[in-house]
Amino acid sequence: MSATACARRMPRRWVPAGLRAQLALAIALVAALGVLASFFALYDGTGARLDAHINADLRTHQADWQQLITGVDISTPAALERTARRFIAGQRYHPESLIIAVQVNGGSTIANDAEILAREEAKEDQSEDRDGLLDAPTGLSTVSVAEAGKMRVLTEPVNYRRRFVGTLRIAYPLISVERAQAGLRHTFLIVGAIALLLAAAAGIGLATLIASPLRRIARVAAAVDAGDLSMRAGPISARGEVRVLSDAFDHMLDRLELSFKRQRDFVSDASHELRTPLSVLRAQVELLARETDEQRRGDGTVTLLRRLDELDRLVGDMLTLASAEAGQLIEPRPIDLRDFFEDLQRDLPLFGERDFQLTSADGTLEADPDRLTQVLRNLVRNAVTHTIPGDQVAISARGVNSHLEISVSDTGPGIPDDQLEPIFERFHRLDQSRQRDHRGTGLGLAIARAITEAHGGTIRAESGNGYGATFRITLPGYSAHRARNRV
């Protein structure tokens, strides 16, 4: 038999559908358990207190008997019978609440209730089970007496000068204990029913209060599953974990919507930006296929390889931005800043014929050296693109408390004020001369911002009166102390 068939034949436990029903049932069960626990505690406690009171009362009567027979001659059955009658006559009791019986050794039994005594003696004569009043063992015990019910009995031997002469039995009916416990049961039955009704009503109200925002979140989740990412649970009146859940859910949807937007933008940008170079490559390949002149074929091959390099750089830049959005962009480690800027200075002439000025800083920086180099290369390349040979491009770094500030300045045409922030967006183009040339990918500044923010830093552009531009980076994790001694 398959596991599925076995599972179908297994009885299913009934579970109420819906969170409200489950919460209401749970609260009602807790209330019921609380009522039952209270009932059993009071029930047992009441019985124990009444039993203790009865035992104390029996001990008091037994002490009265001992006081009476002290110094009295009870050596003969007749003397013991007279003493027993005098003791019974001197007791203040109700005939239904206390039974006193003195069994005289060699004589008769003296008791304050002749009917019960007669039934007990008849019971013994008929050889029935010996568990009645006259058969109670020495000490305190509970016996069942015909037509009187259960009784608490104190049995003590009566001795005169170390000689056994009789037995004293003092019994108290337990009907009062049973009545008290029955009344308690009746009271708890009423109170428990009312408590359960109130608990159920409170449970339904509380469950509704708790489930309402959760149902709203479920509706939002259903809408999101259907493709609507604009829905939000919004502020709720509940407090504690439900509010935390609602806020976290909305925050998750914000991030999800932003992620989908970035994905759509990425696909849109990729399809748009890749179309042009791919079209150029196709046209170049078609020309090469028809070209018969070896010189022109060689020149076309060089152009084709350059276009392929540009396409490779564009794809690499787009993948870098995708890694930044996934939070997998940097691997920080301590950087010796003097060595870092010396390496950068050696590479600066490769960017073009410009008047490069570099001012480095001593100390260490906790950062990813490869990604930081990529940022500075992008900024320097951007400055070179918008200047002409002989113009100045200045790179400077200085420590400010625990931060390192790096600036890259040029003497180009500058950036309009309304473009200082949008310039960091992907594929952003300026309307005037300071725009990317045909060799750029349009992603250099976007990558610079992504890498800087991944380090926990900031980047901003500054430009004054349309002359020159400065890109200023601020990075945390700077220390003026060297990580190692220079060789």
PENORQUI-V285681 format. One record per helix or strand of 3 or more residues. SS is the DSSP state (alpha for helix, beta for strand). FROM is the first residue (numbers start at 0). LEN is the number of residues. Records with the same first field share a line. If there is no record, write none. Layout:
SS->FROM-LEN  FROM-LEN
//
This chain:
alpha->2-7  18-51  76-14  113-12  132-3  174-51  240-50  293-32  336-15  368-17  416-3  421-3  443-11
beta->98-6  108-3  138-7  148-12  162-11  332-4  354-5  363-4  391-9  402-8  457-7  466-10
//
